[in-house]
Amino acid sequence: MRNSCQDGRNVTGGKYCIFCTESSHGRELHTYIHVVKCDLSMISGSLYASLAGFLGAVASLSAKLSLGADYLRDMCASVLSRHGAATDCDWLHIPLRLLCGGLLLTCNALMWTFFSKALRHCSSSARATVTTTALNFISSAALGRMIFGETHGALWWVGISLTLCGLLVLYESTSQTVPQEEVKKD
């Protein structure tokens, strides 16, 4: 069996990859044209899902900063106390909260845009959902550690590890079951 068309090239374009195979059964030579859905859109789908997960984590961080207790006032005081202007934080935290509220709305809008693009480009909705969820958990943990100094218990890490294992199983199972169509060429 050969993997070539008459001119020896594989043709790739658009959403489908086309390749030819020839096989001989006795004296007869059969040429088959295979049309396979390209896997390039699944890469972009995973990228969109990853961006959606990260933007979801940034949106939740923004919500915590804008609606939370006194995170912004405390951060402002710690930064401005070095310059001797800690009293400015009495009024400065209000525009900062409004800015974080605007960031919350913007990140949510972008997150839903990227998530819907991921649903369109991924091979399954489960793949897009699990990727978005996993990246959201990881990003939330990293941002919580950097901004608030949060730590997570062992049960949280077991849960995220199981989620990532499920993600790997999902990726492997969808990459092995790519739909193929065969057309017999006379």
Accessible surface in RSA format (square Angstrom, percent):
REM  Atomic radii and reference values for relative SASA: ProtOr
REM  Chains: A
REM  Algorithm: Lee & Richards
REM  Probe-radius: 1.40
REM  Slices: 20
REM RES _ NUM      All-atoms   Total-Side   Main-Chain    Non-polar    All polar
REM                ABS   REL    ABS   REL    ABS   REL    ABS   REL    ABS   REL
RES MET A   1   177.37  91.9 100.86  66.8  76.51 182.2  76.02  64.6 101.36 134.3
RES ARG A   2   135.72  57.0 131.43  67.0   4.29  10.2  68.66  93.8  67.06  40.6
RES ASN A   3   105.24  72.6  83.14  80.3  22.10  53.2  19.74  47.5  85.50  82.6
RES SER A   4    21.14  17.9  20.89  27.9   0.25   0.6  16.77  35.7   4.38   6.1
RES CYS A   5    23.37  17.7  20.92  23.3   2.45   5.8  14.78  37.4   8.59   9.3
RES GLN A   6   159.08  89.0 122.32  89.4  36.76  87.5  43.00  91.5 116.08  88.0
RES ASP A   7    89.63  62.8  56.69  56.4  32.94  77.9  48.30 113.7  41.33  41.2
RES GLY A   8    50.49  62.3   0.00   N/A  50.49  62.3  19.95  54.7  30.54  68.4
RES ARG A   9   151.37  63.6 147.65  75.3   3.72   8.9  61.36  83.9  90.01  54.6
RES ASN A  10    96.93  66.8  70.85  68.5  26.09  62.8  18.85  45.4  78.08  75.5
RES VAL A  11    70.33  46.3  66.96  60.6   3.37   8.1  70.00  60.8   0.33   0.9
RES THR A  12    90.08  64.1  59.28  60.1  30.80  73.4  39.08  52.5  51.00  77.1
RES GLY A  13    46.40  57.2   0.00   N/A  46.40  57.2  34.35  94.3  12.05  27.0
RES GLY A  14    79.15  97.6   0.00   N/A  79.15  97.6  43.96 120.6  35.20  78.8
RES LYS A  15   153.59  74.9 143.91  88.3   9.68  23.0  92.45  83.2  61.14  65.1
RES TYR A  16   105.99  49.5 104.82  59.6   1.17   3.0  61.54  46.2  44.44  54.8
RES CYS A  17    33.86  25.6  33.86  37.8   0.00   0.0  16.29  41.3  17.57  18.9
RES ILE A  18    62.86  35.8  61.35  45.7   1.51   3.6  61.46  44.3   1.40   3.8
RES PHE A  19    55.00  27.5  55.00  34.1   0.00   0.0  55.00  33.3   0.00   0.0
RES CYS A  20     6.40   4.8   6.40   7.1   0.00   0.0   0.00   0.0   6.40   6.9
RES THR A  21     5.84   4.2   5.84   5.9   0.00   0.0   4.43   5.9   1.41   2.1
RES GLU A  22    17.64  10.1  14.95  11.3   2.70   6.4   2.24   4.3  15.40  12.6
RES SER A  23    17.95  15.2  14.18  18.9   3.77   8.7  15.42  32.8   2.53   3.5
RES SER A  24    75.84  64.1  51.09  68.2  24.75  57.0  16.68  35.5  59.16  82.9
RES HIS A  25   111.91  61.2  98.09  68.2  13.82  35.4  75.30  77.6  36.62  42.6
RES GLY A  26    78.83  97.2   0.00   N/A  78.83  97.2  44.07 120.9  34.76  77.9
RES ARG A  27   241.23 101.3 202.61 103.3  38.62  92.0  81.99 112.1 159.24  96.5
RES GLU A  28   108.20  62.1 103.20  78.1   5.00  11.9  41.94  81.1  66.26  54.1
RES LEU A  29   117.62  65.5  88.59  63.4  29.04  73.0  88.59  62.2  29.04  78.1
RES HIS A  30    31.01  16.9  28.77  20.0   2.24   5.7  17.90  18.5  13.10  15.2
RES THR A  31    23.95  17.0  22.70  23.0   1.26   3.0   9.18  12.3  14.77  22.3
RES TYR A  32    49.52  23.1  49.52  28.2   0.00   0.0  28.31  21.3  21.21  26.1
RES ILE A  33    47.59  27.1  47.59  35.5   0.00   0.0  47.59  34.3   0.00   0.0
RES HIS A  34    16.54   9.0  16.54  11.5   0.00   0.0  14.94  15.4   1.60   1.9
RES VAL A  35    36.10  23.8  33.93  30.7   2.17   5.2  33.93  29.5   2.17   5.9
RES VAL A  36    20.94  13.8  20.93  19.0   0.01   0.0  20.94  18.2   0.00   0.0
RES LYS A  37    93.14  45.4  88.93  54.6   4.21  10.0  38.61  34.8  54.53  58.1
RES CYS A  38    12.10   9.1   4.43   4.9   7.66  18.0   7.99  20.2   4.11   4.4
RES ASP A  39    63.88  44.7  56.80  56.5   7.08  16.7  29.37  69.1  34.51  34.4
RES LEU A  40   121.22  67.5 114.94  82.2   6.29  15.8 115.18  80.9   6.04  16.2
RES SER A  41    35.06  29.6  27.87  37.2   7.19  16.6  28.79  61.3   6.27   8.8
RES MET A  42    20.20  10.5  19.41  12.8   0.80   1.9  11.36   9.7   8.84  11.7
RES ILE A  43   119.21  67.8 114.54  85.3   4.66  11.2 117.89  84.9   1.32   3.6
RES SER A  44    36.64  31.0  34.44  46.0   2.20   5.1  32.86  70.0   3.79   5.3
RES GLY A  45     0.00   0.0   0.00   N/A   0.00   0.0   0.00   0.0   0.00   0.0
RES SER A  46    20.70  17.5  20.35  27.2   0.34   0.8  18.84  40.1   1.85   2.6
RES LEU A  47   107.25  59.7 103.30  73.9   3.95   9.9 106.62  74.9   0.63   1.7
RES TYR A  48    51.00  23.8  51.00  29.0   0.00   0.0  13.99  10.5  37.01  45.6
RES ALA A  49     0.00   0.0   0.00   0.0   0.00   0.0   0.00   0.0   0.00   0.0
RES SER A  50    31.28  26.4  29.98  40.0   1.30   3.0  16.76  35.7  14.52  20.3
RES LEU A  51    66.84  37.2  66.37  47.5   0.47   1.2  66.82  46.9   0.02   0.1
RES ALA A  52     0.04   0.0   0.00   0.0   0.04   0.1   0.00   0.0   0.04   0.1
RES GLY A  53     0.00   0.0   0.00   N/A   0.00   0.0   0.00   0.0   0.00   0.0
RES PHE A  54    90.85  45.5  90.85  56.3   0.00   0.0  90.85  55.1   0.00   0.0
RES LEU A  55    25.10  14.0  25.10  18.0   0.00   0.0  25.10  17.6   0.00   0.0
RES GLY A  56     7.95   9.8   0.00   N/A   7.95   9.8   3.14   8.6   4.81  10.8
RES ALA A  57     1.28   1.2   0.00   0.0   1.28   2.9   0.02   0.0   1.26   3.3
RES VAL A  58    24.28  16.0  24.28  22.0   0.00   0.0  24.28  21.1   0.00   0.0
RES ALA A  59     3.50   3.2   3.50   5.4   0.00   0.0   3.50   4.9   0.00   0.0
RES SER A  60    62.10  52.5  51.01  68.1  11.09  25.5  47.68 101.5  14.42  20.2
RES LEU A  61    27.92  15.5  23.56  16.9   4.36  11.0  27.90  19.6   0.02   0.1
RES SER A  62     1.06   0.9   0.72   1.0   0.35   0.8   0.35   0.7   0.72   1.0
RES ALA A  63    26.80  24.6  25.62  39.5   1.19   2.7  25.80  36.3   1.00   2.6
RES LYS A  64    71.88  35.1  63.53  39.0   8.35  19.9  49.45  44.5  22.43  23.9
RES LEU A  65    20.90  11.6  20.27  14.5   0.63   1.6  20.27  14.2   0.63   1.7
RES SER A  66     9.72   8.2   5.14   6.9   4.58  10.6   3.96   8.4   5.76   8.1
RES LEU A  67   143.52  79.9 114.47  81.9  29.05  73.0 116.72  82.0  26.80  72.1
RES GLY A  68    18.07  22.3   0.00   N/A  18.07  22.3  15.41  42.3   2.66   6.0
RES ALA A  69    80.99  74.5  54.86  84.7  26.13  59.4  70.78  99.7  10.21  27.1
RES ASP A  70    62.29  43.6  60.42  60.1   1.87   4.4   9.68  22.8  52.62  52.5
RES TYR A  71    75.43  35.2  72.80  41.4   2.64   6.9  42.58  32.0  32.85  40.5
RES LEU A  72    14.56   8.1  14.10  10.1   0.46   1.1  14.10   9.9   0.46   1.2
RES ARG A  73    87.68  36.8  87.68  44.7   0.00   0.0  24.85  34.0  62.84  38.1
RES ASP A  74    91.49  64.1  85.42  85.0   6.07  14.4  29.40  69.2  62.09  61.9
RES MET A  75    68.33  35.4  66.63  44.1   1.70   4.0  38.77  33.0  29.57  39.2
RES CYS A  76    10.24   7.7   2.43   2.7   7.80  18.3   8.42  21.3   1.82   2.0
RES ALA A  77    35.55  32.7  34.73  53.6   0.82   1.9  35.12  49.5   0.43   1.1
RES SER A  78    60.47  51.1  48.92  65.3  11.56  26.6  45.43  96.7  15.04  21.1
RES VAL A  79    76.60  50.4  76.43  69.2   0.17   0.4  76.43  66.4   0.17   0.5
RES LEU A  80    37.28  20.8  37.28  26.7   0.00   0.0  37.28  26.2   0.00   0.0
RES SER A  81    64.45  54.5  42.79  57.1  21.66  49.9  29.93  63.7  34.53  48.4
RES ARG A  82   187.65  78.8 148.02  75.5  39.62  94.3  60.50  82.7 127.15  77.1
RES HIS A  83   141.10  77.1 107.35  74.6  33.76  86.4  74.13  76.4  66.97  77.9
RES GLY A  84    71.66  88.4   0.00   N/A  71.66  88.4  35.97  98.7  35.69  79.9
RES ALA A  85    29.20  26.8  25.39  39.2   3.81   8.7  29.20  41.1   0.00   0.0
RES ALA A  86    42.76  39.3  33.79  52.1   8.96  20.4  34.01  47.9   8.74  23.2
RES THR A  87   108.81  77.4 100.01 101.4   8.80  21.0  80.88 108.6  27.94  42.2
RES ASP A  88    55.70  39.0  55.32  55.1   0.38   0.9   3.32   7.8  52.38  52.2
RES CYS A  89     2.42   1.8   2.42   2.7   0.00   0.0   2.42   6.1   0.00   0.0
RES ASP A  90   100.49  70.4  86.88  86.5  13.61  32.2  29.36  69.1  71.13  70.9
RES TRP A  91   148.35  59.5 146.06  70.7   2.29   5.4 136.31  72.7  12.04  19.5
RES LEU A  92    51.17  28.5  51.17  36.6   0.00   0.0  51.17  35.9   0.00   0.0
RES HIS A  93    16.33   8.9  16.33  11.4   0.00   0.0  13.63  14.0   2.71   3.1
RES ILE A  94    94.81  54.0  94.59  70.5   0.22   0.5  94.76  68.2   0.05   0.1
RES PRO A  95    61.36  44.7  55.62  50.7   5.75  20.9  57.22  47.2   4.15  25.8
RES LEU A  96    56.99  31.7  56.76  40.6   0.23   0.6  56.84  39.9   0.15   0.4
RES ARG A  97    55.52  23.3  52.94  27.0   2.58   6.1  24.09  32.9  31.43  19.0
RES LEU A  98   132.24  73.6 121.13  86.7  11.11  27.9 123.07  86.4   9.16  24.7
RES LEU A  99   125.31  69.8 118.08  84.5   7.23  18.2 123.96  87.1   1.35   3.6
RES CYS A 100    14.17  10.7  13.74  15.3   0.43   1.0   0.43   1.1  13.74  14.8
RES GLY A 101    20.77  25.6   0.00   N/A  20.77  25.6  20.04  55.0   0.73   1.6
RES GLY A 102    35.75  44.1   0.00   N/A  35.75  44.1  32.74  89.8   3.02   6.8
RES LEU A 103    83.48  46.5  78.67  56.3   4.81  12.1  81.64  57.3   1.85   5.0
RES LEU A 104    35.97  20.0  35.97  25.7   0.00   0.0  35.97  25.3   0.00   0.0
RES LEU A 105   128.35  71.5 122.99  88.0   5.37  13.5 123.57  86.8   4.78  12.9
RES THR A 106    73.37  52.2  67.65  68.6   5.73  13.6  47.24  63.5  26.13  39.5
RES CYS A 107     5.72   4.3   5.72   6.4   0.00   0.0   0.00   0.0   5.72   6.2
RES ASN A 108    49.19  33.9  49.15  47.5   0.04   0.1  14.17  34.1  35.02  33.8
RES ALA A 109    61.81  56.8  49.82  76.9  12.00  27.3  59.28  83.5   2.53   6.7
RES LEU A 110    77.95  43.4  77.88  55.7   0.08   0.2  77.95  54.7   0.00   0.0
RES MET A 111    28.67  14.8  28.67  19.0   0.00   0.0  15.32  13.0  13.35  17.7
RES TRP A 112   156.22  62.7 153.57  74.3   2.65   6.2 137.02  73.1  19.20  31.2
RES THR A 113    64.45  45.8  59.13  59.9   5.32  12.7  40.10  53.9  24.35  36.8
RES PHE A 114    43.98  22.0  43.98  27.2   0.00   0.0  43.98  26.7   0.00   0.0
RES PHE A 115    32.55  16.3  32.55  20.2   0.00   0.0  32.55  19.7   0.00   0.0
RES SER A 116    58.24  49.2  54.01  72.1   4.23   9.7  40.63  86.5  17.61  24.7
RES LYS A 117    67.69  33.0  67.69  41.5   0.00   0.0  22.40  20.2  45.29  48.2
RES ALA A 118     0.00   0.0   0.00   0.0   0.00   0.0   0.00   0.0   0.00   0.0
RES LEU A 119    72.96  40.6  55.65  39.8  17.31  43.5  55.90  39.3  17.07  45.9
RES ARG A 120   166.58  69.9 133.95  68.3  32.62  77.7  69.95  95.6  96.62  58.6
RES HIS A 121    55.12  30.1  50.11  34.8   5.01  12.8  38.98  40.2  16.14  18.8
RES CYS A 122    12.72   9.6   0.26   0.3  12.47  29.3   0.00   0.0  12.72  13.7
RES SER A 123    56.66  47.9  20.78  27.7  35.87  82.6  26.35  56.1  30.31  42.5
RES SER A 124    38.48  32.5  29.63  39.5   8.85  20.4  38.20  81.3   0.29   0.4
RES SER A 125    72.06  60.9  64.50  86.1   7.56  17.4  30.52  65.0  41.54  58.2
RES ALA A 126    49.43  45.4  42.38  65.4   7.05  16.0  48.98  69.0   0.44   1.2
RES ARG A 127    13.18   5.5  13.18   6.7   0.00   0.0   0.05   0.1  13.14   8.0
RES ALA A 128     0.00   0.0   0.00   0.0   0.00   0.0   0.00   0.0   0.00   0.0
RES THR A 129    63.53  45.2  63.36  64.2   0.17   0.4  52.47  70.5  11.06  16.7
RES VAL A 130    43.40  28.6  41.66  37.7   1.74   4.2  43.40  37.7   0.00   0.0
RES THR A 131     3.96   2.8   3.96   4.0   0.00   0.0   3.67   4.9   0.29   0.4
RES THR A 132    18.52  13.2  18.52  18.8   0.00   0.0  18.52  24.9   0.00   0.0
RES THR A 133    52.42  37.3  48.93  49.6   3.49   8.3  35.04  47.1  17.38  26.3
RES ALA A 134     0.00   0.0   0.00   0.0   0.00   0.0   0.00   0.0   0.00   0.0
RES LEU A 135    52.83  29.4  52.83  37.8   0.00   0.0  52.83  37.1   0.00   0.0
RES ASN A 136    40.77  28.1  40.77  39.4   0.00   0.0   6.30  15.2  34.46  33.3
RES PHE A 137    83.86  42.0  83.52  51.7   0.35   0.9  83.86  50.8   0.00   0.0
RES ILE A 138    72.44  41.2  70.47  52.5   1.97   4.7  71.67  51.6   0.77   2.1
RES SER A 139    10.45   8.8   6.11   8.2   4.34  10.0   4.83  10.3   5.62   7.9
RES SER A 140    40.44  34.2  31.17  41.6   9.28  21.4  30.03  63.9  10.42  14.6
RES ALA A 141     9.74   9.0   7.11  11.0   2.63   6.0   7.79  11.0   1.95   5.2
RES ALA A 142    49.89  45.9  40.66  62.7   9.23  21.0  49.38  69.5   0.51   1.3
RES LEU A 143    22.34  12.4  22.34  16.0   0.00   0.0  22.34  15.7   0.00   0.0
RES GLY A 144     5.57   6.9   0.00   N/A   5.57   6.9   4.70  12.9   0.87   2.0
RES ARG A 145   139.78  58.7 131.74  67.2   8.04  19.1  43.68  59.7  96.10  58.2
RES MET A 146   138.00  71.5 102.48  67.8  35.52  84.6  70.35  59.8  67.65  89.6
RES ILE A 147    72.05  41.0  47.82  35.6  24.23  58.4  50.20  36.1  21.86  59.3
RES PHE A 148    48.20  24.1  13.95   8.6  34.25  89.1  21.46  13.0  26.75  76.5
RES GLY A 149    51.56  63.6   0.00   N/A  51.56  63.6  27.27  74.8  24.29  54.4
RES GLU A 150    56.03  32.2  48.81  36.9   7.22  17.2  30.28  58.6  25.75  21.0
RES THR A 151   104.85  74.6  77.43  78.5  27.41  65.3  47.84  64.3  57.01  86.2
RES HIS A 152    61.96  33.9  38.06  26.5  23.90  61.1  32.62  33.6  29.34  34.1
RES GLY A 153    49.71  61.3   0.00   N/A  49.71  61.3  38.18 104.8  11.53  25.8
RES ALA A 154    80.97  74.4  65.62 101.3  15.35  34.9  71.04 100.0   9.93  26.3
RES LEU A 155   152.27  84.8 144.96 103.7   7.31  18.4 147.11 103.3   5.16  13.9
RES TRP A 156    75.85  30.4  64.15  31.1  11.69  27.5  51.52  27.5  24.33  39.5
RES TRP A 157   130.80  52.5 130.17  63.0   0.64   1.5 119.47  63.7  11.33  18.4
RES VAL A 158    81.15  53.4  78.31  70.9   2.83   6.8  81.00  70.4   0.15   0.4
RES GLY A 159    33.46  41.3   0.00   N/A  33.46  41.3  31.20  85.6   2.26   5.1
RES ILE A 160     7.94   4.5   5.54   4.1   2.41   5.8   5.90   4.2   2.04   5.5
RES SER A 161    56.76  48.0  53.87  71.9   2.89   6.7  29.98  63.8  26.78  37.5
RES LEU A 162   123.05  68.5 114.73  82.1   8.32  20.9 115.03  80.8   8.02  21.6
RES THR A 163    36.65  26.1  27.20  27.6   9.45  22.5  18.93  25.4  17.72  26.8
RES LEU A 164    60.88  33.9  60.67  43.4   0.20   0.5  60.67  42.6   0.20   0.5
RES CYS A 165    70.55  53.4  68.84  76.8   1.70   4.0  20.81  52.7  49.73  53.6
RES GLY A 166    37.38  46.1   0.00   N/A  37.38  46.1  31.65  86.9   5.73  12.8
RES LEU A 167    18.63  10.4  18.63  13.3   0.00   0.0  18.63  13.1   0.00   0.0
RES LEU A 168   117.24  65.3 116.97  83.7   0.27   0.7 117.17  82.3   0.07   0.2
RES VAL A 169   104.53  68.8 100.81  91.3   3.72   9.0 103.93  90.3   0.60   1.6
RES LEU A 170    35.60  19.8  33.76  24.2   1.84   4.6  35.50  24.9   0.10   0.3
RES TYR A 171    48.79  22.8  47.76  27.2   1.03   2.7  43.04  32.3   5.75   7.1
RES GLU A 172   103.96  59.7 103.86  78.6   0.09   0.2  39.95  77.3  64.00  52.3
RES SER A 173    54.78  46.3  46.90  62.6   7.88  18.2  43.75  93.2  11.03  15.5
RES THR A 174    23.73  16.9  19.30  19.6   4.42  10.5  20.04  26.9   3.69   5.6
RES SER A 175    49.95  42.2  34.04  45.4  15.91  36.6  26.16  55.7  23.79  33.3
RES GLN A 176   140.42  78.5 105.83  77.3  34.59  82.4  37.76  80.4 102.66  77.9
RES THR A 177   103.27  73.4  81.47  82.6  21.80  52.0  76.31 102.5  26.96  40.8
RES VAL A 178    48.88  32.2  33.07  29.9  15.81  38.1  34.28  29.8  14.60  39.6
RES PRO A 179    93.58  68.2  79.82  72.8  13.76  50.0  91.15  75.3   2.43  15.1
RES GLN A 180   112.35  62.8  79.64  58.2  32.71  77.9  14.93  31.8  97.42  73.9
RES GLU A 181   108.58  62.3 103.46  78.3   5.12  12.2  39.27  76.0  69.31  56.6
RES GLU A 182   113.65  65.2  81.05  61.3  32.59  77.6  25.34  49.0  88.31  72.1
RES VAL A 183    79.88  52.6  76.55  69.3   3.33   8.0  79.88  69.4   0.00   0.0
RES LYS A 184   121.20  59.1  96.50  59.2  24.70  58.8  53.75  48.4  67.44  71.8
RES LYS A 185    85.03  41.5  73.21  44.9  11.82  28.1  51.68  46.5  33.35  35.5
RES ASP A 186   173.38 121.5 107.23 106.7  66.15 156.4  69.69 164.0 103.69 103.4
END  Absolute sums over single chains surface
CHAIN  1 A    11828.4       9818.9       2009.6       7747.3       4081.2
END  Absolute sums over all chains
TOTAL         11828.4       9818.9       2009.6       7747.3       4081.2
